[in-house]
Amino acid sequence: MNVLAASDKKQKRHRCWPILCGALCLAFAVRPAAAGARLQEGIRAYASGHYDKAAQIFSVLAPKGNPLARAYLGYMYEYGKGVPQDYVVAAGWYKCASQQGVAQAQYELGLMYDRALGVPQDYVKAYALVNLAVAKKPAGIERDRWLNIRDALGTKLSLVELTKAQQMSFEGVPEGPCLPISTGIQIWPPWPVIPP
């Protein structure tokens, strides 16, 4: 009788596997669709000027790796839309999205390197990022504007620096952690420590 009971339990357990596997497959199939719908909701909120709502949505999606949410958050932090303006945080989100191939983020991060906003001024990196973004941008008025900006950045470089920047563009955005972004700025003297 014990053998029958054990055999019956085993059969019940095996009957549960297809149900469990089906539920897991459904959960993973629905997640990306839900994330895509959530991203579209954030984009609509941003487009209609509801920046605080858009920031809330993108702040959930960006840490999970959504490249467009990261790019939007970078822009929102750069210009203080729905979040406090913070160039360092903006550069960090742009870097994350840049590593995932978002041309707009590469362009914006390049401009931040040009103007030393949230990152140390580096014309070589600025040119490399903008050049990479231009290569991905489809033909049109905006691409022409990006080309003009890239060429203007190129006038700030020596021939050696220009060659280095073009090589960096060819290699793509360096991998590695994108947040927190290193500013290269050290505050001296350090902040005083006040004992409790």
PyMOL commands that place a pseudoatom at each C-alpha (Angstrom):
pseudoatom trace, name=CA, resn=MET, resi=1, chain=A, elem=C, hetatm=0, pos=[0.000, 0.000, 0.000]
pseudoatom trace, name=CA, resn=ASN, resi=2, chain=A, elem=C, hetatm=0, pos=[2.880, 2.383, 0.694]
pseudoatom trace, name=CA, resn=VAL, resi=3, chain=A, elem=C, hetatm=0, pos=[4.296, 1.654, -2.759]
pseudoatom trace, name=CA, resn=LEU, resi=4, chain=A, elem=C, hetatm=0, pos=[0.982, 2.636, -4.377]
pseudoatom trace, name=CA, resn=ALA, resi=5, chain=A, elem=C, hetatm=0, pos=[0.762, 5.840, -2.355]
pseudoatom trace, name=CA, resn=ALA, resi=6, chain=A, elem=C, hetatm=0, pos=[4.333, 6.826, -3.297]
pseudoatom trace, name=CA, resn=SER, resi=7, chain=A, elem=C, hetatm=0, pos=[3.677, 6.039, -6.955]
pseudoatom trace, name=CA, resn=ASP, resi=8, chain=A, elem=C, hetatm=0, pos=[0.480, 8.124, -6.904]
pseudoatom trace, name=CA, resn=LYS, resi=9, chain=A, elem=C, hetatm=0, pos=[2.331, 11.117, -5.380]
pseudoatom trace, name=CA, resn=LYS, resi=10, chain=A, elem=C, hetatm=0, pos=[5.025, 10.851, -8.048]
pseudoatom trace, name=CA, resn=GLN, resi=11, chain=A, elem=C, hetatm=0, pos=[2.422, 10.857, -10.829]
pseudoatom trace, name=CA, resn=LYS, resi=12, chain=A, elem=C, hetatm=0, pos=[0.720, 13.922, -9.360]
pseudoatom trace, name=CA, resn=ARG, resi=13, chain=A, elem=C, hetatm=0, pos=[4.067, 15.700, -9.152]
pseudoatom trace, name=CA, resn=HIS, resi=14, chain=A, elem=C, hetatm=0, pos=[4.832, 14.894, -12.808]
pseudoatom trace, name=CA, resn=ARG, resi=15, chain=A, elem=C, hetatm=0, pos=[1.403, 16.157, -13.869]
pseudoatom trace, name=CA, resn=CYS, resi=16, chain=A, elem=C, hetatm=0, pos=[2.172, 19.521, -12.243]
pseudoatom trace, name=CA, resn=TRP, resi=17, chain=A, elem=C, hetatm=0, pos=[5.314, 20.133, -14.321]
pseudoatom trace, name=CA, resn=PRO, resi=18, chain=A, elem=C, hetatm=0, pos=[3.553, 20.980, -17.580]
pseudoatom trace, name=CA, resn=ILE, resi=19, chain=A, elem=C, hetatm=0, pos=[1.301, 23.403, -15.724]
pseudoatom trace, name=CA, resn=LEU, resi=20, chain=A, elem=C, hetatm=0, pos=[4.228, 25.005, -13.901]
pseudoatom trace, name=CA, resn=CYS, resi=21, chain=A, elem=C, hetatm=0, pos=[6.324, 25.260, -17.077]
pseudoatom trace, name=CA, resn=GLY, resi=22, chain=A, elem=C, hetatm=0, pos=[3.397, 26.769, -18.961]
pseudoatom trace, name=CA, resn=ALA, resi=23, chain=A, elem=C, hetatm=0, pos=[2.837, 29.340, -16.229]
pseudoatom trace, name=CA, resn=LEU, resi=24, chain=A, elem=C, hetatm=0, pos=[6.516, 30.300, -16.207]
pseudoatom trace, name=CA, resn=CYS, resi=25, chain=A, elem=C, hetatm=0, pos=[6.638, 30.601, -20.000]
pseudoatom trace, name=CA, resn=LEU, resi=26, chain=A, elem=C, hetatm=0, pos=[3.549, 32.785, -19.942]
pseudoatom trace, name=CA, resn=ALA, resi=27, chain=A, elem=C, hetatm=0, pos=[5.018, 34.972, -17.200]
pseudoatom trace, name=CA, resn=PHE, resi=28, chain=A, elem=C, hetatm=0, pos=[8.236, 35.534, -19.153]
pseudoatom trace, name=CA, resn=ALA, resi=29, chain=A, elem=C, hetatm=0, pos=[6.351, 36.147, -22.391]
pseudoatom trace, name=CA, resn=VAL, resi=30, chain=A, elem=C, hetatm=0, pos=[4.093, 38.745, -20.780]
pseudoatom trace, name=CA, resn=ARG, resi=31, chain=A, elem=C, hetatm=0, pos=[6.897, 40.593, -18.962]
pseudoatom trace, name=CA, resn=PRO, resi=32, chain=A, elem=C, hetatm=0, pos=[8.523, 42.117, -22.070]
pseudoatom trace, name=CA, resn=ALA, resi=33, chain=A, elem=C, hetatm=0, pos=[5.137, 43.097, -23.465]
pseudoatom trace, name=CA, resn=ALA, resi=34, chain=A, elem=C, hetatm=0, pos=[4.231, 44.709, -20.147]
pseudoatom trace, name=CA, resn=ALA, resi=35, chain=A, elem=C, hetatm=0, pos=[7.577, 46.524, -20.053]
pseudoatom trace, name=CA, resn=GLY, resi=36, chain=A, elem=C, hetatm=0, pos=[7.029, 47.746, -23.636]
pseudoatom trace, name=CA, resn=ALA, resi=37, chain=A, elem=C, hetatm=0, pos=[3.566, 49.001, -22.752]
pseudoatom trace, name=CA, resn=ARG, resi=38, chain=A, elem=C, hetatm=0, pos=[4.970, 50.707, -19.675]
pseudoatom trace, name=CA, resn=LEU, resi=39, chain=A, elem=C, hetatm=0, pos=[7.692, 52.353, -21.785]
pseudoatom trace, name=CA, resn=GLN, resi=40, chain=A, elem=C, hetatm=0, pos=[5.080, 53.652, -24.227]
pseudoatom trace, name=CA, resn=GLU, resi=41, chain=A, elem=C, hetatm=0, pos=[3.086, 54.996, -21.287]
pseudoatom trace, name=CA, resn=GLY, resi=42, chain=A, elem=C, hetatm=0, pos=[6.194, 56.857, -20.100]
pseudoatom trace, name=CA, resn=ILE, resi=43, chain=A, elem=C, hetatm=0, pos=[6.861, 58.258, -23.570]
pseudoatom trace, name=CA, resn=ARG, resi=44, chain=A, elem=C, hetatm=0, pos=[3.251, 59.462, -23.832]
pseudoatom trace, name=CA, resn=ALA, resi=45, chain=A, elem=C, hetatm=0, pos=[3.486, 61.073, -20.383]
pseudoatom trace, name=CA, resn=TYR, resi=46, chain=A, elem=C, hetatm=0, pos=[6.715, 62.813, -21.401]
pseudoatom trace, name=CA, resn=ALA, resi=47, chain=A, elem=C, hetatm=0, pos=[5.269, 64.009, -24.730]
pseudoatom trace, name=CA, resn=SER, resi=48, chain=A, elem=C, hetatm=0, pos=[2.225, 65.470, -22.973]
pseudoatom trace, name=CA, resn=GLY, resi=49, chain=A, elem=C, hetatm=0, pos=[4.372, 67.337, -20.440]
pseudoatom trace, name=CA, resn=HIS, resi=50, chain=A, elem=C, hetatm=0, pos=[3.679, 65.069, -17.448]
pseudoatom trace, name=CA, resn=TYR, resi=51, chain=A, elem=C, hetatm=0, pos=[7.383, 64.850, -16.627]
pseudoatom trace, name=CA, resn=ASP, resi=52, chain=A, elem=C, hetatm=0, pos=[6.950, 63.662, -13.048]
pseudoatom trace, name=CA, resn=LYS, resi=53, chain=A, elem=C, hetatm=0, pos=[4.875, 60.667, -14.183]
pseudoatom trace, name=CA, resn=ALA, resi=54, chain=A, elem=C, hetatm=0, pos=[7.339, 59.923, -16.993]
pseudoatom trace, name=CA, resn=ALA, resi=55, chain=A, elem=C, hetatm=0, pos=[10.248, 60.087, -14.529]
pseudoatom trace, name=CA, resn=GLN, resi=56, chain=A, elem=C, hetatm=0, pos=[8.519, 57.612, -12.225]
pseudoatom trace, name=CA, resn=ILE, resi=57, chain=A, elem=C, hetatm=0, pos=[7.980, 55.153, -15.077]
pseudoatom trace, name=CA, resn=PHE, resi=58, chain=A, elem=C, hetatm=0, pos=[11.471, 55.517, -16.556]
pseudoatom trace, name=CA, resn=SER, resi=59, chain=A, elem=C, hetatm=0, pos=[13.040, 55.253, -13.084]
pseudoatom trace, name=CA, resn=VAL, resi=60, chain=A, elem=C, hetatm=0, pos=[11.588, 51.765, -12.779]
pseudoatom trace, name=CA, resn=LEU, resi=61, chain=A, elem=C, hetatm=0, pos=[12.505, 50.629, -16.304]
pseudoatom trace, name=CA, resn=ALA, resi=62, chain=A, elem=C, hetatm=0, pos=[16.009, 52.141, -16.584]
pseudoatom trace, name=CA, resn=PRO, resi=63, chain=A, elem=C, hetatm=0, pos=[17.680, 50.155, -13.771]
pseudoatom trace, name=CA, resn=LYS, resi=64, chain=A, elem=C, hetatm=0, pos=[16.259, 46.996, -15.364]
pseudoatom trace, name=CA, resn=GLY, resi=65, chain=A, elem=C, hetatm=0, pos=[18.232, 47.783, -18.526]
pseudoatom trace, name=CA, resn=ASN, resi=66, chain=A, elem=C, hetatm=0, pos=[15.706, 49.425, -20.843]
pseudoatom trace, name=CA, resn=PRO, resi=67, chain=A, elem=C, hetatm=0, pos=[17.881, 51.518, -23.195]
pseudoatom trace, name=CA, resn=LEU, resi=68, chain=A, elem=C, hetatm=0, pos=[15.202, 54.055, -24.177]
pseudoatom trace, name=CA, resn=ALA, resi=69, chain=A, elem=C, hetatm=0, pos=[14.157, 54.608, -20.568]
pseudoatom trace, name=CA, resn=ARG, resi=70, chain=A, elem=C, hetatm=0, pos=[17.825, 55.230, -19.773]
pseudoatom trace, name=CA, resn=ALA, resi=71, chain=A, elem=C, hetatm=0, pos=[18.142, 57.751, -22.609]
pseudoatom trace, name=CA, resn=TYR, resi=72, chain=A, elem=C, hetatm=0, pos=[14.957, 59.552, -21.560]
pseudoatom trace, name=CA, resn=LEU, resi=73, chain=A, elem=C, hetatm=0, pos=[16.123, 59.702, -17.942]
pseudoatom trace, name=CA, resn=GLY, resi=74, chain=A, elem=C, hetatm=0, pos=[19.465, 61.118, -19.056]
pseudoatom trace, name=CA, resn=TYR, resi=75, chain=A, elem=C, hetatm=0, pos=[17.693, 63.872, -20.952]
pseudoatom trace, name=CA, resn=MET, resi=76, chain=A, elem=C, hetatm=0, pos=[15.319, 64.557, -18.077]
pseudoatom trace, name=CA, resn=TYR, resi=77, chain=A, elem=C, hetatm=0, pos=[18.191, 64.870, -15.590]
pseudoatom trace, name=CA, resn=GLU, resi=78, chain=A, elem=C, hetatm=0, pos=[20.191, 67.045, -17.980]
pseudoatom trace, name=CA, resn=TYR, resi=79, chain=A, elem=C, hetatm=0, pos=[17.355, 69.552, -18.361]
pseudoatom trace, name=CA, resn=GLY, resi=80, chain=A, elem=C, hetatm=0, pos=[15.590, 69.108, -15.001]
pseudoatom trace, name=CA, resn=LYS, resi=81, chain=A, elem=C, hetatm=0, pos=[12.305, 67.804, -16.390]
pseudoatom trace, name=CA, resn=GLY, resi=82, chain=A, elem=C, hetatm=0, pos=[10.375, 65.912, -13.712]
pseudoatom trace, name=CA, resn=VAL, resi=83, chain=A, elem=C, hetatm=0, pos=[13.575, 65.395, -11.708]
pseudoatom trace, name=CA, resn=PRO, resi=84, chain=A, elem=C, hetatm=0, pos=[16.116, 67.790, -10.204]
pseudoatom trace, name=CA, resn=GLN, resi=85, chain=A, elem=C, hetatm=0, pos=[18.716, 68.876, -12.755]
pseudoatom trace, name=CA, resn=ASP, resi=86, chain=A, elem=C, hetatm=0, pos=[21.853, 66.800, -12.240]
pseudoatom trace, name=CA, resn=TYR, resi=87, chain=A, elem=C, hetatm=0, pos=[24.499, 66.623, -14.962]
pseudoatom trace, name=CA, resn=VAL, resi=88, chain=A, elem=C, hetatm=0, pos=[26.415, 63.769, -13.334]
pseudoatom trace, name=CA, resn=VAL, resi=89, chain=A, elem=C, hetatm=0, pos=[23.328, 61.556, -13.161]
pseudoatom trace, name=CA, resn=ALA, resi=90, chain=A, elem=C, hetatm=0, pos=[22.366, 62.583, -16.709]
pseudoatom trace, name=CA, resn=ALA, resi=91, chain=A, elem=C, hetatm=0, pos=[25.797, 61.591, -18.008]
pseudoatom trace, name=CA, resn=GLY, resi=92, chain=A, elem=C, hetatm=0, pos=[25.522, 58.265, -16.196]
pseudoatom trace, name=CA, resn=TRP, resi=93, chain=A, elem=C, hetatm=0, pos=[22.189, 57.393, -17.797]
pseudoatom trace, name=CA, resn=TYR, resi=94, chain=A, elem=C, hetatm=0, pos=[23.424, 58.563, -21.201]
pseudoatom trace, name=CA, resn=LYS, resi=95, chain=A, elem=C, hetatm=0, pos=[26.462, 56.321, -20.825]
pseudoatom trace, name=CA, resn=CYS, resi=96, chain=A, elem=C, hetatm=0, pos=[24.244, 53.335, -19.986]
pseudoatom trace, name=CA, resn=ALA, resi=97, chain=A, elem=C, hetatm=0, pos=[22.059, 53.947, -23.042]
pseudoatom trace, name=CA, resn=SER, resi=98, chain=A, elem=C, hetatm=0, pos=[25.124, 54.661, -25.211]
pseudoatom trace, name=CA, resn=GLN, resi=99, chain=A, elem=C, hetatm=0, pos=[26.568, 51.272, -24.366]
pseudoatom trace, name=CA, resn=GLN, resi=100, chain=A, elem=C, hetatm=0, pos=[23.313, 49.761, -25.612]
pseudoatom trace, name=CA, resn=GLY, resi=101, chain=A, elem=C, hetatm=0, pos=[23.588, 51.562, -28.943]
pseudoatom trace, name=CA, resn=VAL, resi=102, chain=A, elem=C, hetatm=0, pos=[21.128, 54.448, -28.533]
pseudoatom trace, name=CA, resn=ALA, resi=103, chain=A, elem=C, hetatm=0, pos=[22.406, 57.089, -30.981]
pseudoatom trace, name=CA, resn=GLN, resi=104, chain=A, elem=C, hetatm=0, pos=[20.618, 59.993, -29.275]
pseudoatom trace, name=CA, resn=ALA, resi=105, chain=A, elem=C, hetatm=0, pos=[22.291, 59.122, -25.960]
pseudoatom trace, name=CA, resn=GLN, resi=106, chain=A, elem=C, hetatm=0, pos=[25.701, 58.901, -27.660]
pseudoatom trace, name=CA, resn=TYR, resi=107, chain=A, elem=C, hetatm=0, pos=[25.143, 62.314, -29.215]
pseudoatom trace, name=CA, resn=GLU, resi=108, chain=A, elem=C, hetatm=0, pos=[23.999, 63.923, -25.948]
pseudoatom trace, name=CA, resn=LEU, resi=109, chain=A, elem=C, hetatm=0, pos=[26.852, 62.372, -23.945]
pseudoatom trace, name=CA, resn=GLY, resi=110, chain=A, elem=C, hetatm=0, pos=[29.293, 63.636, -26.558]
pseudoatom trace, name=CA, resn=LEU, resi=111, chain=A, elem=C, hetatm=0, pos=[27.945, 67.157, -26.112]
pseudoatom trace, name=CA, resn=MET, resi=112, chain=A, elem=C, hetatm=0, pos=[28.315, 66.818, -22.346]
pseudoatom trace, name=CA, resn=TYR, resi=113, chain=A, elem=C, hetatm=0, pos=[31.996, 65.917, -22.797]
pseudoatom trace, name=CA, resn=ASP, resi=114, chain=A, elem=C, hetatm=0, pos=[32.378, 68.940, -25.085]
pseudoatom trace, name=CA, resn=ARG, resi=115, chain=A, elem=C, hetatm=0, pos=[30.842, 71.334, -22.548]
pseudoatom trace, name=CA, resn=ALA, resi=116, chain=A, elem=C, hetatm=0, pos=[32.169, 69.614, -19.377]
pseudoatom trace, name=CA, resn=LEU, resi=117, chain=A, elem=C, hetatm=0, pos=[28.679, 69.052, -17.981]
pseudoatom trace, name=CA, resn=GLY, resi=118, chain=A, elem=C, hetatm=0, pos=[28.803, 66.273, -15.386]
pseudoatom trace, name=CA, resn=VAL, resi=119, chain=A, elem=C, hetatm=0, pos=[31.995, 64.844, -16.898]
pseudoatom trace, name=CA, resn=PRO, resi=120, chain=A, elem=C, hetatm=0, pos=[35.498, 66.225, -17.382]
pseudoatom trace, name=CA, resn=GLN, resi=121, chain=A, elem=C, hetatm=0, pos=[35.921, 68.174, -20.612]
pseudoatom trace, name=CA, resn=ASP, resi=122, chain=A, elem=C, hetatm=0, pos=[37.306, 65.828, -23.249]
pseudoatom trace, name=CA, resn=TYR, resi=123, chain=A, elem=C, hetatm=0, pos=[37.083, 66.860, -26.893]
pseudoatom trace, name=CA, resn=VAL, resi=124, chain=A, elem=C, hetatm=0, pos=[38.396, 63.498, -28.108]
pseudoatom trace, name=CA, resn=LYS, resi=125, chain=A, elem=C, hetatm=0, pos=[35.600, 61.574, -26.346]
pseudoatom trace, name=CA, resn=ALA, resi=126, chain=A, elem=C, hetatm=0, pos=[33.098, 64.210, -27.452]
pseudoatom trace, name=CA, resn=TYR, resi=127, chain=A, elem=C, hetatm=0, pos=[34.045, 63.790, -31.108]
pseudoatom trace, name=CA, resn=ALA, resi=128, chain=A, elem=C, hetatm=0, pos=[34.158, 59.981, -30.834]
pseudoatom trace, name=CA, resn=LEU, resi=129, chain=A, elem=C, hetatm=0, pos=[30.655, 59.760, -29.352]
pseudoatom trace, name=CA, resn=VAL, resi=130, chain=A, elem=C, hetatm=0, pos=[29.067, 62.249, -31.737]
pseudoatom trace, name=CA, resn=ASN, resi=131, chain=A, elem=C, hetatm=0, pos=[30.786, 60.553, -34.686]
pseudoatom trace, name=CA, resn=LEU, resi=132, chain=A, elem=C, hetatm=0, pos=[29.405, 57.194, -33.554]
pseudoatom trace, name=CA, resn=ALA, resi=133, chain=A, elem=C, hetatm=0, pos=[25.907, 58.681, -33.228]
pseudoatom trace, name=CA, resn=VAL, resi=134, chain=A, elem=C, hetatm=0, pos=[26.076, 60.299, -36.678]
pseudoatom trace, name=CA, resn=ALA, resi=135, chain=A, elem=C, hetatm=0, pos=[26.953, 56.940, -38.220]
pseudoatom trace, name=CA, resn=LYS, resi=136, chain=A, elem=C, hetatm=0, pos=[23.692, 55.462, -36.872]
pseudoatom trace, name=CA, resn=LYS, resi=137, chain=A, elem=C, hetatm=0, pos=[21.425, 58.389, -37.672]
pseudoatom trace, name=CA, resn=PRO, resi=138, chain=A, elem=C, hetatm=0, pos=[19.279, 58.050, -40.801]
pseudoatom trace, name=CA, resn=ALA, resi=139, chain=A, elem=C, hetatm=0, pos=[19.541, 60.714, -43.489]
pseudoatom trace, name=CA, resn=GLY, resi=140, chain=A, elem=C, hetatm=0, pos=[17.616, 63.901, -42.811]
pseudoatom trace, name=CA, resn=ILE, resi=141, chain=A, elem=C, hetatm=0, pos=[17.800, 67.392, -41.375]
pseudoatom trace, name=CA, resn=GLU, resi=142, chain=A, elem=C, hetatm=0, pos=[18.717, 66.206, -37.880]
pseudoatom trace, name=CA, resn=ARG, resi=143, chain=A, elem=C, hetatm=0, pos=[21.562, 64.051, -39.192]
pseudoatom trace, name=CA, resn=ASP, resi=144, chain=A, elem=C, hetatm=0, pos=[22.873, 67.053, -41.144]
pseudoatom trace, name=CA, resn=ARG, resi=145, chain=A, elem=C, hetatm=0, pos=[22.822, 69.115, -37.939]
pseudoatom trace, name=CA, resn=TRP, resi=146, chain=A, elem=C, hetatm=0, pos=[24.668, 66.330, -36.089]
pseudoatom trace, name=CA, resn=LEU, resi=147, chain=A, elem=C, hetatm=0, pos=[27.262, 66.241, -38.900]
pseudoatom trace, name=CA, resn=ASN, resi=148, chain=A, elem=C, hetatm=0, pos=[27.838, 69.976, -38.517]
pseudoatom trace, name=CA, resn=ILE, resi=149, chain=A, elem=C, hetatm=0, pos=[28.287, 69.588, -34.742]
pseudoatom trace, name=CA, resn=ARG, resi=150, chain=A, elem=C, hetatm=0, pos=[30.695, 66.682, -35.265]
pseudoatom trace, name=CA, resn=ASP, resi=151, chain=A, elem=C, hetatm=0, pos=[32.725, 68.694, -37.767]
pseudoatom trace, name=CA, resn=ALA, resi=152, chain=A, elem=C, hetatm=0, pos=[32.810, 71.668, -35.392]
pseudoatom trace, name=CA, resn=LEU, resi=153, chain=A, elem=C, hetatm=0, pos=[34.104, 69.385, -32.642]
pseudoatom trace, name=CA, resn=GLY, resi=154, chain=A, elem=C, hetatm=0, pos=[36.767, 68.160, -35.061]
pseudoatom trace, name=CA, resn=THR, resi=155, chain=A, elem=C, hetatm=0, pos=[38.159, 71.699, -35.398]
pseudoatom trace, name=CA, resn=LYS, resi=156, chain=A, elem=C, hetatm=0, pos=[39.076, 71.582, -31.683]
pseudoatom trace, name=CA, resn=LEU, resi=157, chain=A, elem=C, hetatm=0, pos=[41.348, 68.567, -32.248]
pseudoatom trace, name=CA, resn=SER, resi=158, chain=A, elem=C, hetatm=0, pos=[44.866, 68.142, -33.543]
pseudoatom trace, name=CA, resn=LEU, resi=159, chain=A, elem=C, hetatm=0, pos=[45.388, 65.590, -36.311]
pseudoatom trace, name=CA, resn=VAL, resi=160, chain=A, elem=C, hetatm=0, pos=[46.637, 63.041, -33.758]
pseudoatom trace, name=CA, resn=GLU, resi=161, chain=A, elem=C, hetatm=0, pos=[43.610, 63.645, -31.507]
pseudoatom trace, name=CA, resn=LEU, resi=162, chain=A, elem=C, hetatm=0, pos=[41.231, 63.427, -34.469]
pseudoatom trace, name=CA, resn=THR, resi=163, chain=A, elem=C, hetatm=0, pos=[42.744, 60.106, -35.515]
pseudoatom trace, name=CA, resn=LYS, resi=164, chain=A, elem=C, hetatm=0, pos=[42.425, 58.817, -31.937]
pseudoatom trace, name=CA, resn=ALA, resi=165, chain=A, elem=C, hetatm=0, pos=[38.785, 59.975, -31.749]
pseudoatom trace, name=CA, resn=GLN, resi=166, chain=A, elem=C, hetatm=0, pos=[37.939, 58.265, -35.039]
pseudoatom trace, name=CA, resn=GLN, resi=167, chain=A, elem=C, hetatm=0, pos=[39.574, 55.055, -33.797]
pseudoatom trace, name=CA, resn=MET, resi=168, chain=A, elem=C, hetatm=0, pos=[37.526, 55.280, -30.601]
pseudoatom trace, name=CA, resn=SER, resi=169, chain=A, elem=C, hetatm=0, pos=[34.366, 55.637, -32.725]
pseudoatom trace, name=CA, resn=PHE, resi=170, chain=A, elem=C, hetatm=0, pos=[35.318, 52.553, -34.680]
pseudoatom trace, name=CA, resn=GLU, resi=171, chain=A, elem=C, hetatm=0, pos=[35.751, 50.583, -31.434]
pseudoatom trace, name=CA, resn=GLY, resi=172, chain=A, elem=C, hetatm=0, pos=[32.393, 51.759, -30.062]
pseudoatom trace, name=CA, resn=VAL, resi=173, chain=A, elem=C, hetatm=0, pos=[31.407, 52.847, -26.571]
pseudoatom trace, name=CA, resn=PRO, resi=174, chain=A, elem=C, hetatm=0, pos=[33.640, 51.173, -23.975]
pseudoatom trace, name=CA, resn=GLU, resi=175, chain=A, elem=C, hetatm=0, pos=[31.934, 48.526, -21.879]
pseudoatom trace, name=CA, resn=GLY, resi=176, chain=A, elem=C, hetatm=0, pos=[31.963, 48.634, -18.111]
pseudoatom trace, name=CA, resn=PRO, resi=177, chain=A, elem=C, hetatm=0, pos=[29.784, 49.962, -15.354]
pseudoatom trace, name=CA, resn=CYS, resi=178, chain=A, elem=C, hetatm=0, pos=[27.872, 53.017, -16.450]
pseudoatom trace, name=CA, resn=LEU, resi=179, chain=A, elem=C, hetatm=0, pos=[26.653, 54.161, -13.049]
pseudoatom trace, name=CA, resn=PRO, resi=180, chain=A, elem=C, hetatm=0, pos=[27.943, 55.857, -11.071]
pseudoatom trace, name=CA, resn=ILE, resi=181, chain=A, elem=C, hetatm=0, pos=[29.879, 57.825, -13.637]
pseudoatom trace, name=CA, resn=SER, resi=182, chain=A, elem=C, hetatm=0, pos=[33.315, 59.026, -12.609]
pseudoatom trace, name=CA, resn=THR, resi=183, chain=A, elem=C, hetatm=0, pos=[33.567, 62.800, -12.861]
pseudoatom trace, name=CA, resn=GLY, resi=184, chain=A, elem=C, hetatm=0, pos=[37.299, 63.009, -12.305]
pseudoatom trace, name=CA, resn=ILE, resi=185, chain=A, elem=C, hetatm=0, pos=[36.564, 65.884, -9.942]
pseudoatom trace, name=CA, resn=GLN, resi=186, chain=A, elem=C, hetatm=0, pos=[37.956, 65.705, -6.435]
pseudoatom trace, name=CA, resn=ILE, resi=187, chain=A, elem=C, hetatm=0, pos=[36.783, 68.171, -3.845]
pseudoatom trace, name=CA, resn=TRP, resi=188, chain=A, elem=C, hetatm=0, pos=[39.620, 69.588, -1.778]
pseudoatom trace, name=CA, resn=PRO, resi=189, chain=A, elem=C, hetatm=0, pos=[39.694, 70.045, 1.078]
pseudoatom trace, name=CA, resn=PRO, resi=190, chain=A, elem=C, hetatm=0, pos=[37.364, 67.145, 1.830]
pseudoatom trace, name=CA, resn=TRP, resi=191, chain=A, elem=C, hetatm=0, pos=[34.074, 67.874, 3.511]
pseudoatom trace, name=CA, resn=PRO, resi=192, chain=A, elem=C, hetatm=0, pos=[34.479, 68.269, 7.262]
pseudoatom trace, name=CA, resn=VAL, resi=193, chain=A, elem=C, hetatm=0, pos=[33.221, 65.362, 9.334]
pseudoatom trace, name=CA, resn=ILE, resi=194, chain=A, elem=C, hetatm=0, pos=[30.997, 66.571, 12.148]
pseudoatom trace, name=CA, resn=PRO, resi=195, chain=A, elem=C, hetatm=0, pos=[30.858, 64.125, 15.057]
pseudoatom trace, name=CA, resn=PRO, resi=196, chain=A, elem=C, hetatm=0, pos=[27.362, 63.218, 16.278]
for i in range(1, 196): cmd.bond("trace and resi %d" % i, "trace and resi %d" % (i + 1))
show_as sticks, trace
zoom trace
